[in-house]
Amino acid sequence: MKPLYIVLFCCSLLACRKDDTGVVLTMPAKTQTGQHTFGFLLNSEVWTNYNKVCFLTTGCRENLDGIYYTNDGDVHVRADKVLHKNSGLSSTESIDLYLNTRFRGTGTYSIANGDTLMISYRRSETGSQDVTYLLSSLNPSFTITLDRIDPANKILSGTFSGKLFKQMNSASAATSATDSLMVTDGRFDIKVK
């Protein structure tokens, strides 16, 4: 019975997929009301969370996931963009924003201020090698501004921008000195579960 269930599950995943060729993504408005939106410009191109992330064995998860904040200064937001082509997976991209710091509430956080930020952007495309971009340890330039932290209404809103550099290999955090991506005009307005 289990093999039949697995086959049916795989078929249902394929049936739900569509062809995202030509999809035009638009930036979400800058809001602070828990609209559950996320977006930024990646080298001047619009990037927003899009489609669910699905796995054969565990099912699907939302494209805004792993979101939390704590009163001691930990903030984490992960967003995914998944595109399909001809009923198959074409590309998967994700960005993780992680802030661990002396919590000062709303305001701007950056490594220049002594805050701990870990940012990563990953892209996987069919037929290409996976690539990851990180903050450079030599010249870390990234800011996250928390505009609203509302535990009562479970809302986390803010903006972000900075520069990420290509990871040289998966065994170390060393980055290229020249291969980089600009993240600008980032914004999130998340309803935390």
NORWOGI-V339429 format. One record per run of one state. SS is the DSSP state (alpha for helix, beta for strand, coil for the rest). FROM is the first residue (numbers start at 1). LEN is the number of residues. If there is no record, write none. Layout:
SS|FROM|LEN / SS|FROM|LEN
//
This chain:
coil|1|1 / alpha|2|15 / coil|17|20 / beta|37|6 / coil|43|2 / beta|45|4 / coil|49|1 / beta|50|1 / coil|51|2 / beta|53|3 / coil|56|3 / beta|59|3 / coil|62|2 / beta|64|6 / coil|70|5 / beta|75|11 / coil|86|2 / beta|88|13 / coil|101|6 / beta|107|4 / alpha|111|3 / coil|114|2 / beta|116|10 / coil|126|5 / beta|131|4 / coil|135|6 / beta|141|10 / coil|151|4 / beta|155|13 / coil|168|7 / beta|175|17 / coil|192|2
//
